[in-house]
Amino acid sequence: MNIDPSTTKYMIKARLQADGIVEKPDVVGAIFGQTEGLLGDELDLRDLQKSGRIGRIEVEVSSKQGKSEGEVLIPSSLDQVETVILASALETIDRVGPCKAKINILSIEDVRVSKRQKIIDRARDLLTDLIKQSKTSGIDLTESVRQSVQVEEITHFGKEHLPAGPNVQDSDAIIIVEGRSDVLNLLKSGIKNAIAVEGTNIPRTIADLSKERVITAFVDGDRGGELILRELFQLAEVDFVARAPRGMEVEELTQKQIMKCLRNKIPGEQYMEMYGLTVEKERPEPEPEKPERHVERPEKAEKPHREPREKREPRPRHEKEREREREPVHAVAEPEPVAAEPEPFEEAPSKHLSEDQMKFRTMINELGSTSKAKILGAGMELLKEVPVRELVNTLKADATGVVAVVFDGIVTQRILDIASDKKIATIVGTKMGNIAKQPASVEVWSKDDLNE
């Protein structure tokens, strides 16, 4: 009769060693036979098994080299004292079948303790799953509602029906991303002025927007992002560039990463200069602006040409007067004005290039292809020399005593605005970028201007 597992309290585990080959029936017979009458009628194994207080005796025996070894398991629903007495009685068995044998009790396991531990472990797992399920269900609920609203907020802009945020129509600043998923990810972070180019073929709508709005290109940190940037520089006016970390895509970024990338954006011209992009040669639109600026400066350059003409006209008058007044001195007086005449030619350039400007020219020529910036104080004293990519942050952090900045890079609107805020008098760069508004308090020079 098998014992009901629900009534089992203890499990007796014993080890069997026999000097011969024995089998399971031999072991079970030895246990019943040699313990019969040993413990009295109350602890007789046969009666206990019939009443269900002792379960089925399990024996596993294996033979090797003429000897047998095995394990005996006896489930018990007796109390602790009766169970240990029964276990001790097993160690009195000295023969199994015709062979000498020995049984040692290995342990008496409280089945309820092991069940309790299993219950605790299982309850812990169930509770963990329940907590996760409740958390994820709440998050999923809010996220699903938020995403549904965000999907509804995505609009289509332009003739090409480009995926865009709801604020693209009215915002002065636009963020250009690669695809619809990037727009969705920015919407999750509360950024609603993004528009997608949907591939490397830049739509005409993007080019038109770049002429009216402040454009920030926010691209992936892989080769595809670089290709999109190159095409954007060719077909549109990119004011700022922000890139995802290397090997990551915009759609994978968290809100913190997105905000960090956008805070660290750099001007488009500076990006091209820093990374050696030659796309600006292929851009037909910005170049006409540069000749316009050069057209203004030649007006200043015409002054020295006008001055010699005005001074050449008085020469014959003075010569005629001197010839009339005193003819003998004419031979001596004439060379003196002629010798003095070259001085106005030297004075005109000296007004155009002062001593400080001559020093600026020397510095900007020395900085060629170094991507470095010199921060100068009073008396042209060198305060710091930093990489161009750190120039903006350096000036923002501390511009005390800074009078001028000479750097191997493109003069952008952002640098001029900082110079105006920090009371920096002079900015000297390699080239002039797209300047919408030049501060009146800042004097700006390019390398070409100083070398004319």
Secondary structure, 3 states (H helix, E strand, C coil): CCCCHHHCCEEEEEEEEECCCCCHHHHHHHHHHHHCCCCCHHHCHHHHHHCCCECCCEEEEEEECCEEEEEEEEEECCCHHHHHHHHHHHCCCCEECCEEEEEEEEEEEEHHHHHHHHHHHHHHHHHHHHHHHHHHHHHHHHHHHHHHHHHHHCEEECCCCEEECCCCCCCCEEEEECCHHHHHHHHHCCCCCEEECCCCCCCHHHHHHHHHCEEEEEECCCHHHHHHHHHHHHHCCCCEEEECCCCCCHHHCCHHHHHHHHHCCEEHHHHHHHCCCCHHHHCCCCCCHHHHHHHHHHHHHHHHHHHHHHHHCHHHHHHHHHHHHCCCCHHHHCHHHHHHCHHHHHHHHHHHCCHHHHHHHHHHHHCCCCCEEEEECHHHCEEEEEEHHHHHHHHHHCCCCCCEEEECCEECHHHHHHHHHCCCCEEEECEECCCCCCCCCCEEEEHHHHCC
